[in-house]
């Protein structure tokens, strides 16, 4: 059987070796879920591989069909067996066929015509389902089991884990807020075992950074600045960029496809990565993040990578209303261990200056506080302070300009409730007025 463009190599080999004599033909007496007779019968005596080849080539008459819908359905029945019921692969292969037309993506109620055809084919084909023999833990067995604990990879000063092995995490921000710069800075620090902001890296880590947006020229400039003066072990930081793949005549396939996920897994194995950055999800998914069905193919994959011990950091973009969190539905947040949100203080600022807050933490919270962070380039590096200290510093400047400013006006300027102002004033009384809050924290180069 001829090769099909865009199909993963393992499935290509499977199709090439397909023995049509072993394929079971679905009985025409089966009824579909609507009670109608499935339109599978044709008046020829072709073998299934011949029917498949004709239909992939768009030759309906040669395959014994004079109706497009019947031909679509028959091809999907064959694909149901070939792809072992994988809807994503079935859709991918159908789109490579000459039967593909605009009707495939037309909405019929909640589903497209293509989704309905695939669902009907799965309901009437003789696909053998390999039912896993699930093994539940008995409580005492689970408690007695010697399960290695998750290793802390980045902690606070008090040893509260922030990043661990076997975890899925994300950084979310509005576009242009500096989330990619933040992620790349953190990745560089982890690769050489250095601290980043208030996070203490426990040891040098092998990092794979998958970048789906920025061109190589900009990546080279930025990573040169971020890594300047650091002793990064050879092979501890790998960057998988779209530009490099394009130059080699390839691309990074969408991770909503089996091909894309296998390609990333191959890169993980090749680099021995312990930490995986996916930046950004929207550019690597190549679909709207509101597309929940596509997301459902990605989430189990991320969970499998987590089970292998990887620490995964996703880069997400918020919607226009940043208070609502990352763009799209909330299904992607269900499996998260940690979610960090960056909010810029001034969008017109010529350097990164953000509030960092935690919107989800699964585990210990001792000592976890929001931060104010800045990055002005490699000549100054990253600086940070606890957000509360930054508010106190801002309050001092406001009162220096206008000592009689009311609590209502102060609250409005600082973006906090009026009831919080007396507490901030009480803290201000204990702060050295000659020292900026950012001066009190170490600079991490």
Secondary structure, DSSP 4 states (H G I P E B T S, - for coil): ----TT--HHHHHHHHT--GGGPPPPPTT-B-TTSPBPS---SS---HHHHHHHHHTT-HHHHT---HHHHHHHHHHHHHHHTTT-HHHHHHHHHHSTT--GGGG-EETTEEHHHHHHHHHHHHS-PPP------PPPHHHHHHS-PPPPPEEEE-TT--EEEESSEEEEEEE-TTSSHHHHHHHHHHHHHTT--BTTBEE-S---EEEEESSS-HHHHHHHHHHHHTT--PPTTSEEEEEHHHHHHTT-----TTSHHHHHHHHHHHHHHT-SEEEEE-HHHHH-S-TT-HHHHHHHHHHHHHHHHTT-EEEEEEEB-SSGGG-BSS-GGGGTT-SEEEEEEES-TT-SSEEEEEEEEEE-S--TT---EEEEE--TTT-EEEEEHHHHHHHHHHHHHHH-TT--HHHHHHHHTS-HHHHHHHHHHHTTS-TTS-GGGGS--B-
